[in-house]
């Protein structure tokens, strides 16, 4: 276990990393069918932070563009009682949805620590979550990011939001959680950064750099290494 940084066990908003959980719930409940189905269409009043969000969205495009309104529609279809059930079953963070059915995970009530994120990812890649294997398999497909050196592959999801620090100042929080994989060897990680202003474009490259510097990912062994990146 490699633990770096002062906030390993501190729970904060998961932001768009919660899309991983929404995907698991959506596939398990039969709302999401495969990588391309269902396709839902933009409507007036939906979040349109990115121009691409105005286009029809599939599960694949939802995850890649981090489309907020698709998440909200999916959460509405899942219904709050079922989400409460899933969060308890998955032992996800503080399981607090009091911030609202369609926004609790965005700088609101639902919180999770980097350590808990790693534990969650580890269970998912080992298919030990209390949810259907098909839901885990389909979610993994959506999370592919890129090829890495020596035959490794990178999977994960970014997130971005804000938190109120103990000194009452507002900080941005950025996430990139996921795993590196090769031949059934998995290296889960959670990269979390907090600052007044963060460079969102650096999250994935920074994780690639840290994984390479650790040298653990590219060793030929069957051990599972957990990396928590600050």
Secondary structure by P-SEA (a helix, b strand, c coil): cccccccccccccccccaaaaaaaaaaaacccccccccbbbbccccccccccccccccaaaaaaaccaaaaaaaaaaacaaaaaaaaaaacccccccccccccccccccccccaaaaaaaaaaaaaccccccaaaaaaaaaaacccccccbbbbbbbbbbbcccccccbbbbbbbcccccccccbbbbbbbbbbcccccccaaaaaaaaaaaaaccccccccbbbbbbcc
